[in-house]
Amino acid sequence: MEGELVTIHGRSAKDLFVQMETSKGTRIKTKLLVGADGAMSKVREQSGLAQLSCSAVSLLVATLHLEQVSSNTTVWQRFLPSGPIHLLPLSADRSSLVWVMGEEEARSLVAATEEKFVDSVNTALFEESPKSELVSYAGQLVKNTIASVAPDALPVQQLPPTVCGVDRTSRTSFPLQFTLTPRLAKNRVALIGDAAHPLAGYGVNLSFGDIAVLTSCLEEASERGEELGVIPPLLQYESLRQQYIVPAMLGAEGLRNLFSTSWTPVVALRSLGMHTTAALPPIRNFIMSLWQQNTH
């Protein structure tokens, strides 16, 4: 499609086609328009499918150089008060950085020298946050209790790789918001991917589910003799996907808020939960299975 999407016409129930017009004057007519044009979706905007947004932060990304490691096959994640930081393996000595933080901090790190940037990443990965005596005591009590009941249950502590450099042109940041789209479809229009649910780190899994479910709904509608783009199968798609999208979005935002607070009672309960989950595989596997179900 040549040019940027400007307008969309023909979304009422009586319309047999939806028509797009671009900034270059190109006009395209189709029976079904699938919006897969990202978090700032023009299809969503022009179709009147409103979003609910809050918690504006920034996502900092970069390609990192690692000090020599035996194998770089583990995804590392640490929750910080400003937001989670992730290392995603790319090769034996490279990892992708995905770091949620405040907008001002992100701008500062993008502009920082390589030395300062690397120091900031390593500090975020390794520095121990100050803890109250109550939190430390409660955490040690849980560890001692687990060790007395199941000595082999406590996991061996592992450390992430040390960062030694960053690709010069890879550093960038962009706005990130907690966003829900109550409606994923209208007559002749459906949203998938980040246009429907921008969720950093997990959006691709949800997107694969969008494609599979939308395809299935359209195939079933075709077998019933229904025309492509009519509203019933699109509403079926919307209903089926929201059952997974809403819990996944709320869960991710809930975790971010849980780990961003420094209020001692919440920190103590959070630490107890993390120690217990790490030490008891059945609980950990149950939580993982729930998350996998809600991101597909």
C-alpha positions in Angstrom: 0.0 0.0 0.0 1.6 3.3 -1.1 1.4 6.2 1.4 0.1 6.4 5.0 -3.4 5.4 5.8 -5.6 8.4 6.1 -9.2 7.3 6.2 -11.4 4.2 6.3 -15.0 4.2 4.9 -17.7 1.5 4.9 -17.8 -0.1 8.3 -21.6 -0.2 8.8 -23.6 -3.4 8.7 -25.1 -2.5 5.3 -21.7 -2.0 3.6 -20.4 -4.8 1.5 -16.9 -3.4 1.4 -14.5 -1.4 3.5 -12.5 1.2 1.6 -9.1 2.7 2.6 -7.6 5.9 1.3 -3.9 6.8 1.7 -2.0 10.1 1.9 -0.9 9.4 -1.7 -4.5 9.2 -2.9 -4.5 5.4 -3.3 -7.8 3.8 -2.7 -8.2 0.1 -1.8 -11.4 -1.8 -1.4 -11.8 -5.1 0.5 -14.4 -7.2 2.2 -12.3 -7.5 5.4 -9.5 -5.3 6.7 -7.2 -6.8 9.4 -5.4 -4.2 11.4 -1.9 -5.5 12.2 -0.1 -2.2 12.0 1.3 -2.0 15.5 0.7 -0.2 18.8 0.0 3.1 17.1 -2.4 1.5 14.7 -4.1 3.8 12.2 -6.6 1.1 11.4 -7.7 1.0 15.0 -7.8 4.8 15.2 -9.7 5.3 12.0 -12.1 2.5 12.8 -13.1 4.1 16.1 -11.9 1.1 18.2 -11.0 3.1 21.4 -8.2 2.1 23.8 -8.0 2.5 27.6 -4.4 3.6 28.5 -2.5 4.4 31.7 0.9 3.9 33.3 3.0 5.7 30.7 6.6 4.5 30.8 9.4 3.9 28.3 11.0 0.7 26.9 14.8 0.8 26.4 16.3 -1.7 24.0 19.9 -2.4 23.0 22.2 -5.2 21.8 24.7 -6.0 24.5 28.2 -7.6 24.4 28.8 -10.1 27.1 31.9 -11.2 28.9 33.0 -14.7 28.1 30.3 -17.2 29.2 30.2 -21.0 28.9 26.8 -20.8 27.2 24.3 -18.0 26.6 21.0 -19.8 26.5 19.1 -18.4 29.5 16.6 -15.5 29.5 17.3 -13.3 32.5 14.7 -11.1 34.2 14.9 -8.9 37.2 12.1 -6.7 38.6 13.3 -3.3 39.7 11.3 -0.4 41.3 11.3 1.4 38.0 10.3 -1.7 36.0 11.6 -5.1 34.8 14.9 -5.6 33.0 15.4 -8.6 30.6 18.4 -10.1 28.8 17.4 -12.2 25.8 20.1 -14.4 24.3 21.0 -13.7 20.7 24.3 -15.6 20.3 27.2 -16.9 22.4 28.3 -13.4 23.3 25.4 -11.2 22.5 22.1 -10.5 24.3 19.2 -8.2 23.6 18.3 -5.8 26.4 14.7 -4.9 27.1 14.3 -2.6 30.1 11.2 -0.8 31.3 11.8 2.5 33.1 10.7 6.1 33.3 10.8 8.3 30.3 13.4 10.7 31.6 15.7 7.9 32.7 15.4 6.2 29.3 16.3 9.4 27.4 19.4 9.8 29.7 20.6 6.3 29.1 20.2 6.5 25.4 22.4 9.6 25.3 24.9 8.3 27.9 28.5 7.2 27.1 29.0 3.5 26.5 30.9 3.2 29.8 28.1 4.8 31.8 25.4 2.8 30.0 27.2 -0.5 30.6 27.7 0.4 34.3 24.0 1.2 34.6 23.0 -2.2 33.1 25.4 -4.2 35.3 24.2 -2.2 38.4 20.6 -3.0 37.5 21.4 -6.7 37.1 23.6 -7.2 40.2 23.2 -4.6 42.8 21.3 -5.7 45.9 18.4 -3.4 46.8 18.3 -2.3 50.5 15.9 -4.4 52.6 14.2 -3.8 55.9 15.0 -6.0 58.8 11.5 -7.4 58.7 11.8 -8.5 55.0 15.3 -10.0 55.6 14.1 -11.9 58.7 11.0 -13.2 57.0 12.9 -14.3 53.9 15.5 -16.2 56.0 12.7 -17.8 58.1 11.0 -19.2 54.9 14.4 -20.5 53.6 15.1 -22.2 56.9 11.7 -23.8 57.0 11.9 -25.1 53.4 15.4 -26.4 54.0 14.3 -28.3 57.1 11.3 -29.9 55.3 12.9 -30.4 51.9 16.7 -29.8 51.9 17.0 -30.3 48.1 14.2 -27.9 47.3 16.0 -24.6 47.5 17.3 -23.7 44.1 21.0 -23.0 43.5 21.5 -19.2 43.0 22.7 -18.3 39.5 23.9 -15.0 38.3 23.3 -13.3 34.9 26.3 -12.7 32.6 28.3 -9.5 33.0 27.8 -6.9 30.3 31.0 -5.5 28.7 29.8 -3.4 25.8 26.9 -2.3 23.6 26.4 -2.0 19.9 26.8 1.7 19.1 23.6 2.2 17.0 21.3 -0.3 18.8 20.3 1.9 21.8 16.8 3.4 21.5 13.7 3.9 23.6 10.0 4.3 22.8 6.8 5.0 24.8 5.1 2.1 26.5 1.7 2.1 28.1 -0.6 -0.4 29.8 -3.4 -0.5 27.2 -6.6 -2.4 26.8 -8.7 -2.4 23.7 -12.3 -3.4 24.7 -13.4 -4.0 21.1 -11.2 -5.9 18.7 -13.7 -6.0 15.8 -16.4 -4.1 13.9 -18.1 -4.8 10.7 -15.4 -5.5 8.0 -12.5 -4.7 10.5 -10.6 -6.9 13.0 -7.5 -6.1 15.0 -4.6 -8.5 15.7 -1.1 -8.2 17.3 0.1 -5.0 18.9 -2.8 -3.1 17.3 -5.0 -5.1 19.7 -2.8 -5.6 22.7 0.7 -3.9 22.9 2.4 -6.0 25.5 6.2 -5.8 25.5 7.9 -9.2 25.8 4.7 -11.3 25.5 2.8 -9.7 22.6 4.2 -12.0 20.0 2.7 -15.1 21.8 -0.7 -13.4 22.0 -0.4 -12.4 18.3 0.1 -16.0 17.2 -3.1 -16.8 19.1 -4.9 -14.0 17.4 -4.0 -15.3 13.9 -5.0 -18.9 14.7 -8.3 -17.9 16.3 -9.3 -15.4 13.6 -8.4 -17.8 10.8 -10.5 -20.5 12.5 -13.5 -18.2 13.0 -13.4 -17.1 9.4 -13.1 -20.7 8.1 -16.1 -21.8 10.2 -18.1 -18.8 8.9 -17.2 -19.7 5.3 -18.3 -23.3 5.8 -21.6 -22.0 7.0 -21.9 -19.9 3.8 -21.4 -16.5 5.5 -19.7 -13.7 3.6 -16.2 -12.7 4.5 -16.1 -9.6 6.8 -19.6 -9.8 8.3 -19.8 -9.1 12.0 -20.9 -12.5 13.7 -17.6 -14.4 13.2 -15.6 -11.3 14.0 -17.4 -10.9 17.3 -16.8 -14.6 18.0 -13.1 -13.9 17.4 -13.2 -10.9 19.8 -14.9 -12.9 22.5 -12.5 -15.9 22.3 -9.4 -13.7 22.3 -10.4 -11.4 25.1 -10.6 -14.4 27.4 -6.8 -14.7 27.0 -5.8 -11.1 26.3 -7.4 -9.4 29.4 -5.9 -11.8 32.0 -2.5 -11.6 30.3 -2.5 -7.8 30.2 -3.8 -7.5 33.8 -1.3 -10.1 35.0 1.7 -8.3 33.4 0.6 -4.9 34.8 -0.1 -6.4 38.2 3.5 -7.9 38.4 5.0 -4.6 37.4 3.1 -2.8 40.1 3.8 -5.5 42.6 7.6 -5.2 42.1 7.6 -1.4 41.9 6.4 -0.8 45.4 8.8 -0.4 48.4 6.0 -0.6 51.0 7.4 -3.1 53.6 4.3 -5.3 54.1 4.0 -5.8 50.3 7.8 -6.4 49.9 7.7 -9.0 52.7 4.8 -10.9 51.2 6.3 -10.6 47.7 9.6 -12.1 49.0 7.8 -14.9 50.8 5.9 -15.8 47.6 9.0 -15.7 45.4 11.0 -18.0 47.8 8.1 -20.5 48.1 7.5 -20.5 44.4 11.2 -21.0 43.6 11.5 -23.9 46.1 8.3 -25.8 45.2 8.3 -27.0 41.5 4.5 -27.9 41.5 3.6 -24.3 42.3 6.1 -22.9 39.8 4.9 -25.3 37.1 1.2 -24.4 37.8 1.9 -20.7 37.5 3.9 -21.2 34.3 1.1 -23.3 32.8 -1.5 -20.6 33.6 0.7 -17.9 32.0 1.3 -20.0 28.9 -2.5 -20.7 28.5 -3.2 -16.9 28.7 -0.6 -15.9 26.2 -1.6 -18.2 23.3 
